[in-house]
């Protein structure tokens, strides 16, 4: 599998600061995101997101390290 580039972009969702996880559609990454309890899909933002929290971000990077690389926007 090719490495997926996930761009981290700060945003606001429901009055909370979040990291938007922006990437080209990948079935494998999409399925993985569905089972990580702190990652959420936003219909309004049309992307996956997590709360702006360095510990959650480090944990997500660790879980996806073999499949994705993260880039700050």
C-alpha positions in Angstrom: 0.0 0.0 0.0 1.1 3.5 -0.8 1.6 5.9 2.1 -1.3 8.4 2.4 -0.5 12.0 3.2 -2.7 13.5 5.9 -2.7 17.2 6.2 -3.5 18.6 9.6 -5.4 21.8 9.5 -6.6 23.7 12.5 -10.3 24.5 12.5 -13.4 25.0 14.6 -16.2 22.5 14.9 -19.2 23.1 17.3 -17.3 25.9 19.0 -14.3 23.7 19.7 -10.8 24.0 18.2 -10.0 20.8 16.3 -7.5 19.3 13.9 -9.1 18.5 10.5 -7.6 15.4 8.9 -7.5 16.1 5.2 -6.4 13.4 2.7 -7.4 11.8 -0.6 -9.8 9.0 -0.2 -8.2 5.7 0.9 -10.5 2.8 1.8 -7.9 1.4 4.3 -7.4 4.7 6.1 -11.2 5.4 6.1 -11.9 2.0 7.7 -9.2 2.6 10.3 -10.6 6.0 11.2 -14.0 4.5 11.9 -12.6 2.4 14.7 -10.5 5.0 16.5 -12.8 6.2 19.3 -11.5 9.8 19.4 -11.6 10.4 15.6 -14.9 11.7 14.3 -16.5 12.4 11.0 -18.1 15.8 10.4 -20.7 16.1 7.8 -20.5 19.8 8.2 -16.7 20.0 7.6 -16.8 17.0 5.3 -13.7 15.5 6.8 -12.4 13.5 9.8 -11.3 15.5 12.8 -9.9 15.2 16.3 -9.9 17.5 19.3 -6.8 19.8 19.3 -4.8 17.8 21.8 -1.1 16.9 21.4 -1.6 13.5 23.2 -4.4 12.5 20.8 -2.4 13.6 17.8 0.7 11.7 18.9 -1.5 8.6 19.5 -3.1 8.9 16.1 0.3 9.3 14.4 1.5 6.1 16.2 -1.6 4.1 15.1 -1.2 5.2 11.5 2.6 5.4 11.2 2.8 2.4 8.7 0.0 3.8 6.5 0.2 7.6 6.6 2.5 10.6 6.9 1.3 13.7 8.6 1.8 17.2 7.3 1.0 20.4 9.1 -0.9 23.0 7.1 
